[in-house]
Amino acid sequence: MLRIVPIEFSEACEFVRQHHRHHRPPQGHKFSIAVAANEKIVGVAIVGRPVARRLDNGWVLEVTRCCTDGTPHACSKLYAACWRVAREMGYRELITYLLLSEKGISLRAAGWTCLGKAGGLSWNVPSRPRVDKSPAQLKMKYGITR
């Protein structure tokens, strides 16, 4: 049986380092949670301020990482729990982004809605050069609101 458990940010980041297919751990968070099966951590979710500055209005949070070891239903359990926590903290919306190659089944199972295609290409611009650290491709934006 899966259950939500607390986790320190550093531990969540280490889980992401070991298990995430295409992302490094994020720089910070508002909160992190984990899902356990028989006392073993099988997944983590890290929630922070929106990466896109124009969405950072004080009422929106973003699931910046959701990562599991492949345990069935762990992702949907984490996404649902993230929304419960964010809502209780007073936030009005929670968003996340998936690669186009990902199906979003866990998000839809947790009550989230697909909001359509979103950016996801390179953040590198002449006025602020950057090195891409994640796949530069369009993504699908998902959200859940009060």
C-alpha positions as CSV (number, residue, x, y, z in Angstrom):
1,M,0.0,0.0,0.0
2,L,1.3,3.5,-0.9
3,R,1.3,6.3,1.6
4,I,2.5,9.9,1.5
5,V,5.4,10.7,3.9
6,P,7.5,13.7,4.6
7,I,11.0,14.1,3.1
8,E,13.7,16.7,3.3
9,F,14.6,18.7,0.2
10,S,18.1,17.2,0.1
11,E,16.8,13.7,0.2
12,A,14.2,14.4,-2.5
13,C,17.0,15.9,-4.7
14,E,19.1,12.8,-4.2
15,F,16.2,10.6,-5.3
16,V,15.8,12.7,-8.4
17,R,19.6,12.4,-9.1
18,Q,19.3,8.7,-9.0
19,H,16.0,8.1,-10.8
20,H,14.9,11.0,-13.0
21,R,15.2,10.3,-16.8
22,H,16.0,13.7,-18.1
23,H,16.2,16.4,-15.3
24,R,18.6,17.4,-12.5
25,P,17.2,18.4,-9.1
26,P,15.8,21.9,-8.9
27,Q,17.5,24.8,-7.1
28,G,14.9,25.2,-4.4
29,H,11.4,24.4,-3.3
30,K,8.4,25.4,-1.3
31,F,7.8,21.9,-0.1
32,S,8.7,18.3,-1.0
33,I,6.8,15.1,-0.3
34,A,7.5,11.4,-0.9
35,V,5.5,8.3,-1.4
36,A,6.5,5.1,0.3
37,A,5.6,1.4,-0.1
38,N,6.4,-0.8,2.9
39,E,8.7,1.9,4.4
40,K,10.7,2.3,1.2
41,I,10.6,5.6,-0.6
42,V,9.4,4.9,-4.2
43,G,8.8,8.4,-5.4
44,V,9.2,12.1,-4.6
45,A,7.6,15.4,-5.7
46,I,9.2,18.8,-5.4
47,V,7.0,21.8,-5.6
48,G,8.2,25.4,-5.9
49,R,7.5,28.8,-7.4
50,P,6.7,28.8,-11.1
51,V,9.7,28.7,-13.4
52,A,8.1,31.2,-15.7
53,R,8.3,34.6,-14.1
54,R,5.0,35.8,-15.5
55,L,3.1,33.1,-13.7
56,D,4.8,33.8,-10.3
57,N,1.9,35.9,-8.9
58,G,1.9,34.5,-5.4
59,W,-1.1,32.3,-6.0
60,V,0.5,29.6,-8.2
61,L,2.9,26.8,-7.5
62,E,4.6,24.4,-9.9
63,V,5.5,20.7,-9.5
64,T,9.0,21.1,-10.7
65,R,9.9,17.4,-10.3
66,C,7.9,14.3,-9.9
67,C,10.0,11.2,-9.9
68,T,9.4,7.5,-9.1
69,D,11.1,4.2,-9.4
70,G,8.3,3.0,-11.6
71,T,6.0,1.8,-8.8
72,P,2.4,1.7,-10.2
73,H,0.2,4.6,-9.1
74,A,3.0,6.4,-7.2
75,C,2.9,9.4,-9.6
76,S,-0.8,10.0,-9.3
77,K,-0.6,9.6,-5.5
78,L,2.1,12.3,-5.5
79,Y,0.3,14.7,-7.8
80,A,-3.0,14.4,-5.8
81,A,-1.1,15.0,-2.5
82,C,0.8,18.0,-3.9
83,W,-2.5,19.7,-4.8
84,R,-4.0,18.9,-1.3
85,V,-0.9,20.5,0.4
86,A,-0.8,23.5,-2.0
87,R,-4.5,24.2,-1.5
88,E,-4.2,24.0,2.3
89,M,-1.3,26.5,2.1
90,G,-3.7,28.9,0.4
91,Y,-2.5,28.6,-3.2
92,R,-5.2,28.8,-6.0
93,E,-3.4,26.9,-8.7
94,L,-0.8,24.1,-9.2
95,I,0.8,23.5,-12.6
96,T,3.4,21.2,-14.1
97,Y,4.8,20.4,-17.5
98,L,5.4,17.1,-19.3
99,L,7.4,16.3,-22.4
100,L,5.2,15.6,-25.5
101,S,6.3,12.0,-25.3
102,E,4.8,11.6,-21.9
103,K,1.1,10.7,-21.8
104,G,-0.1,12.5,-18.6
105,I,-2.2,9.5,-17.4
106,S,-1.1,10.0,-13.7
107,L,-2.0,13.7,-13.8
108,R,-5.5,13.0,-15.3
109,A,-6.0,10.3,-12.7
110,A,-5.3,12.8,-10.0
111,G,-7.9,15.3,-11.4
112,W,-5.5,17.6,-13.3
113,T,-6.5,19.1,-16.7
114,C,-4.3,19.4,-19.8
115,L,-4.0,23.1,-20.6
116,G,-2.3,22.7,-24.0
117,K,1.1,23.0,-25.5
118,A,3.6,25.3,-23.7
119,G,7.2,26.6,-24.3
120,G,10.0,24.3,-23.3
121,L,12.5,25.3,-25.9
122,S,15.8,26.8,-25.0
123,W,16.0,29.6,-22.4
124,N,19.3,30.8,-24.1
125,V,18.9,34.3,-25.6
126,P,21.6,36.8,-26.7
127,S,20.8,39.1,-23.8
128,R,21.2,36.3,-21.3
129,P,23.2,33.3,-22.6
130,R,22.5,29.9,-20.9
131,V,23.5,26.3,-21.3
132,D,20.5,24.0,-21.8
133,K,20.3,21.4,-18.9
134,S,17.2,19.7,-20.0
135,P,15.5,18.5,-23.2
136,A,14.7,21.5,-25.4
137,Q,11.3,20.6,-26.8
138,L,7.7,21.7,-26.5
139,K,5.9,20.5,-23.5
140,M,2.3,20.0,-22.4
141,K,1.1,22.1,-19.5
142,Y,-1.2,20.6,-16.9
143,G,-3.0,22.4,-14.1
144,I,-5.5,22.1,-11.3
145,T,-7.3,25.0,-9.6
146,R,-9.8,25.7,-6.8
